[in-house]
Amino acid sequence: MTFYDKVKESADYVKSRMNQNPTIGIILGSGLGSLVDIMEDKTVIPYADIPGFPRSHVAGHAGNLVIGRIGTETIAAMQGRFHYYEGFEMKEVTYPVYVMKLLGIEYLIVTNACGGINRNFLPGDLMILTDYINMLGKNSLIGRNDERFGVRFPDMSEAYSQDLIRKAEAAAEKLGIDYKKGVYAIFSGPCYETAAEIRAYAGLGADAIGMSTVPETIAANYLGMKVFGIACITNMATGIATTKHTHEEVVRIANESSSRLCSWVKQILLDWQM
C-alpha cells in the first residue's frame, strides 16, 4: 500500500464517522486539549480506532480526533499530537496533517507548550508564531514525493499566514488578551535543553523553544494549507529559569493558560469570515 493509499484509508474511515465537513484543523499541545469543551455537535474518534493512525503516549495528550463546530465553522481538532522524540518517523509525526488534507481542511491552527528564550517573556504568556527555526536536522518532506499531495520544493517564505496573524491580533484586541510574537525553534527532546544550547538558539534569533509544531507546519504548507500558530510559554528556558524543568509544571502552566487560549481561538473562529 502506498503512503497516499494509507492516508486515504484513514481519511475514508474518519469520513464514515462524521456528519460534518471540516475546513479548519487544530492541533492541541500539552495541557491545551480543553478547547474541545467549547465545541458543539461533537463526534469523538479515538486515534486507536483510525486505521493507520499513530498513537500518542505523552501525559496531557488525550489521543482523540474531535469533529465539531465553533460558531459557524466546522473544526477537526487533534487532542494530542505525535513527537519525534517518541520514536515516530517524520511521516508518522505529520500523518494527521495528510489525513486532514483529504478531509478537506484548508486552514491549520497549531498550538504548543514551550519554553521562553526571549527575556521579555514570562510563564503563562501566549505567543503568536511568526516563523520557525528547524533544529532537528530532519525534514518531514524527505523521501519520495507524491504530486497528489504537493510539489517537490514547496515555498516556506510565509510559513505562518500573515492574514491569519492579522485576524488573531484583531481578536486579541477585541478580548483584551495580551500576547507576544516571536520565532519558534524546535529541539528534538525529550531531555530539556542545556544553558549553552539556549544561548546558541538565542543568537540564532529564537524567542521560544519546544519539541513539536514545526514538522506539522512544514507538511501543512506543502499540502497547500494556511497555518496559524500560538505557543503557550510554560517556563523560561534553561539558563534563564531559576528552577529545574518538569513536564508536570509545563502541563500545569498550560492548563492555567488554557482558558485564555480557548477564548482567543474561539473569537478568531467567530470572526473567521470577517
C-alpha positions as CSV (number, residue, x, y, z in Angstrom):
1,M,0.0,0.0,0.0
2,T,1.4,3.4,-0.9
3,F,1.5,6.3,1.6
4,Y,-1.2,8.0,-0.3
5,D,-3.5,5.0,-0.2
6,K,-2.8,4.5,3.5
7,V,-3.7,8.2,4.2
8,K,-6.9,7.8,2.1
9,E,-7.9,4.7,4.1
10,S,-7.6,6.7,7.3
11,A,-9.5,9.7,5.9
12,D,-12.2,7.5,4.5
13,Y,-12.8,5.9,7.9
14,V,-13.0,9.4,9.6
15,K,-15.5,10.5,6.9
16,S,-17.6,7.4,7.6
17,R,-17.8,8.5,11.3
18,M,-18.5,12.2,10.8
19,N,-21.6,14.1,9.6
20,Q,-19.9,17.5,9.0
21,N,-17.3,18.7,6.6
22,P,-14.5,20.4,8.5
23,T,-12.4,23.1,6.7
24,I,-10.3,24.1,9.8
25,G,-7.9,21.8,11.6
26,I,-6.5,22.4,15.1
27,I,-3.6,20.6,16.7
28,L,-3.7,20.9,20.5
29,G,-0.5,20.7,22.5
30,S,0.3,19.6,26.1
31,G,-2.4,20.8,28.6
32,L,-4.3,22.6,25.8
33,G,-6.8,19.9,24.8
34,S,-9.7,21.6,26.7
35,L,-10.5,23.6,23.6
36,V,-12.8,20.8,22.5
37,D,-15.0,21.6,25.5
38,I,-16.4,24.6,23.7
39,M,-17.1,22.7,20.5
40,E,-20.7,21.8,19.7
41,D,-22.2,18.8,17.8
42,K,-19.1,16.8,18.5
43,T,-18.0,13.5,17.2
44,V,-15.1,12.0,19.1
45,I,-12.9,9.4,17.3
46,P,-10.1,7.8,19.3
47,Y,-6.8,7.6,17.4
48,A,-6.8,3.9,18.1
49,D,-9.9,3.5,16.0
50,I,-8.5,5.1,12.9
51,P,-6.7,2.7,10.5
52,G,-3.0,3.6,10.1
53,F,-3.1,6.4,12.7
54,P,-0.2,6.6,15.2
55,R,-1.0,6.8,19.0
56,S,0.5,9.4,21.4
57,H,1.8,8.2,24.7
58,V,2.6,11.6,26.3
59,A,0.8,12.8,29.5
60,G,-1.5,15.7,28.7
61,H,-2.4,14.3,25.3
62,A,-5.9,12.6,25.2
63,G,-5.5,10.9,21.9
64,N,-8.8,11.8,20.1
65,L,-9.8,13.4,16.8
66,V,-12.8,15.6,17.6
67,I,-15.1,16.9,14.8
68,G,-17.4,19.6,15.8
69,R,-18.4,23.2,15.5
70,I,-17.3,26.5,17.0
71,G,-19.7,29.3,15.8
72,T,-20.4,28.6,12.2
73,E,-17.0,26.9,11.5
74,T,-16.6,23.1,11.5
75,I,-13.4,22.0,13.1
76,A,-11.3,18.8,13.2
77,A,-9.3,19.1,16.4
78,M,-6.5,16.8,17.5
79,Q,-6.4,16.2,21.2
80,G,-2.7,15.2,21.3
81,R,0.0,15.1,18.7
82,F,2.9,12.9,17.8
83,H,6.5,13.8,18.6
84,Y,9.8,12.9,17.0
85,Y,11.2,12.0,20.5
86,E,8.7,9.3,20.9
87,G,10.4,7.3,18.2
88,F,8.0,8.2,15.4
89,E,9.3,8.7,11.9
90,M,8.6,12.1,10.4
91,K,5.9,10.8,8.2
92,E,4.2,9.5,11.3
93,V,4.6,12.8,13.2
94,T,2.9,14.6,10.3
95,Y,0.5,11.8,9.3
96,P,-2.7,13.5,10.8
97,V,-2.0,16.6,8.6
98,Y,-2.1,14.5,5.5
99,V,-5.4,12.9,6.7
100,M,-6.8,16.4,7.3
101,K,-5.9,17.4,3.8
102,L,-8.0,14.5,2.4
103,L,-10.8,15.5,4.8
104,G,-10.9,18.9,3.1
105,I,-9.0,21.0,5.7
106,E,-7.8,24.3,4.2
107,Y,-6.5,26.0,7.4
108,L,-4.5,24.6,10.2
109,I,-4.1,26.2,13.7
110,V,-1.2,24.7,15.7
111,T,-0.7,25.2,19.4
112,N,2.0,24.1,21.8
113,A,3.5,24.4,25.2
114,C,7.1,25.7,25.1
115,G,10.0,27.4,26.8
116,G,10.7,31.1,26.6
117,I,14.1,32.3,25.4
118,N,13.2,36.0,24.9
119,R,13.8,37.5,28.3
120,N,10.8,39.8,27.9
121,F,8.5,36.8,28.1
122,L,7.0,35.3,31.3
123,P,5.5,31.8,32.0
124,G,1.8,32.0,31.0
125,D,2.4,34.3,28.1
126,L,0.8,33.4,24.7
127,M,3.0,33.9,21.7
128,I,1.9,34.2,18.0
129,L,4.4,32.3,15.9
130,T,5.8,34.5,13.1
131,D,8.4,32.0,11.8
132,Y,10.3,28.9,12.8
133,I,13.9,27.5,13.1
134,N,14.2,23.8,12.4
135,M,17.0,22.5,14.6
136,L,16.1,18.8,14.2
137,G,18.4,18.0,11.3
138,K,15.3,16.3,9.8
139,N,12.6,17.5,7.4
140,S,9.2,15.9,7.3
141,L,9.2,16.1,3.5
142,I,12.3,14.0,2.9
143,G,11.6,10.9,0.7
144,R,9.8,10.2,-2.5
145,N,7.3,12.9,-3.4
146,D,3.7,12.3,-4.4
147,E,2.4,15.2,-6.6
148,R,-1.1,14.4,-5.5
149,F,-0.2,15.9,-2.2
150,G,2.1,18.8,-3.2
151,V,5.2,20.0,-5.2
152,R,8.7,18.6,-4.6
153,F,10.1,22.0,-3.5
154,P,7.4,23.9,-1.5
155,D,7.9,27.6,-0.6
156,M,8.2,28.5,3.1
157,S,8.5,32.3,2.9
158,E,5.2,32.6,4.7
159,A,5.1,29.5,7.0
160,Y,2.6,31.2,9.2
161,S,-0.1,33.1,7.3
162,Q,0.1,36.9,7.7
163,D,-3.6,37.1,7.0
164,L,-4.4,34.7,9.9
165,I,-2.0,36.6,12.2
166,R,-3.9,39.8,11.5
167,K,-7.2,38.1,12.3
168,A,-5.7,36.8,15.6
169,E,-4.4,40.2,16.5
170,A,-7.8,41.7,15.9
171,A,-9.5,39.0,18.0
172,A,-7.0,39.5,20.9
173,E,-7.6,43.3,20.9
174,K,-11.4,42.7,21.0
175,L,-11.0,40.4,24.0
176,G,-8.2,42.4,25.7
177,I,-5.8,39.5,25.6
178,D,-2.2,40.2,26.0
179,Y,0.2,38.4,23.6
180,K,3.7,38.2,22.3
181,K,5.0,37.5,18.8
182,G,8.2,35.6,18.0
183,V,10.2,32.9,16.3
184,Y,9.8,29.3,17.5
185,A,12.8,26.9,17.4
186,I,12.2,23.1,17.5
187,F,14.6,20.9,19.6
188,S,14.3,17.2,19.4
189,G,14.0,16.4,23.2
190,P,13.0,14.5,25.2
191,C,15.6,15.9,27.6
192,Y,15.3,19.6,28.2
193,E,17.9,21.8,26.5
194,T,21.2,23.0,28.1
195,A,22.0,26.6,29.0
196,A,24.7,26.6,26.3
197,E,22.2,25.4,23.7
198,I,19.8,28.2,24.7
199,R,22.5,30.8,24.3
200,A,23.1,29.4,20.8
201,Y,19.4,29.4,19.9
202,A,19.0,33.0,21.2
203,G,21.9,34.0,19.0
204,L,20.1,32.5,16.0
205,G,17.1,34.6,16.7
206,A,14.7,32.2,18.5
207,D,12.2,33.6,21.0
208,A,10.9,30.3,22.2
209,I,11.8,26.6,22.0
210,G,9.8,23.4,22.0
211,M,9.6,19.8,20.8
212,S,6.8,20.0,18.2
213,T,4.8,22.1,15.7
214,V,7.5,22.6,13.0
215,P,7.1,19.2,11.2
216,E,3.3,19.8,11.1
217,T,3.8,23.4,9.9
218,I,6.1,22.2,7.1
219,A,3.7,19.5,6.0
220,A,0.7,21.8,6.1
221,N,2.4,24.4,3.9
222,Y,3.4,21.6,1.5
223,L,-0.2,20.5,1.3
224,G,-1.4,24.0,0.5
225,M,-2.9,24.9,3.9
226,K,-2.7,28.3,5.5
227,V,-1.2,27.9,9.0
228,F,-1.5,29.9,12.2
229,G,0.4,29.1,15.4
230,I,0.0,30.0,19.1
231,A,2.6,28.9,21.7
232,C,2.0,28.9,25.4
233,I,5.2,29.9,27.3
234,T,5.0,27.5,30.2
235,N,8.6,28.0,31.5
236,M,11.7,30.1,30.9
237,A,14.4,28.1,29.1
238,T,17.5,26.6,30.8
239,G,19.9,29.2,31.9
240,I,17.1,31.8,32.2
241,A,14.8,29.8,34.5
242,T,15.8,29.7,38.2
243,T,14.3,26.3,38.8
244,K,14.7,22.9,37.1
245,H,12.2,21.8,34.4
246,T,9.5,19.2,34.9
247,H,6.8,18.1,32.5
248,E,4.2,18.3,35.3
249,E,5.0,22.0,35.7
250,V,4.7,22.5,31.9
251,V,1.2,20.9,31.9
252,R,0.1,22.9,35.0
253,I,1.0,26.3,33.4
254,A,-0.5,25.2,30.1
255,N,-3.8,24.3,31.9
256,E,-3.8,27.6,33.7
257,S,-3.4,29.5,30.3
258,S,-5.9,27.2,28.5
259,S,-8.9,29.4,29.2
260,R,-7.3,32.4,27.6
261,L,-6.1,30.4,24.6
262,C,-9.6,28.9,24.2
263,S,-11.3,32.3,24.3
264,W,-8.8,33.6,21.8
265,V,-9.2,30.8,19.3
266,K,-13.0,30.9,19.7
267,Q,-13.0,34.6,18.9
268,I,-10.7,34.1,15.9
269,L,-13.2,31.4,14.6
270,L,-16.2,33.6,15.3
271,D,-14.6,36.4,13.3
272,W,-13.3,34.0,10.6
273,Q,-15.5,35.3,7.8
274,M,-14.8,39.0,8.5
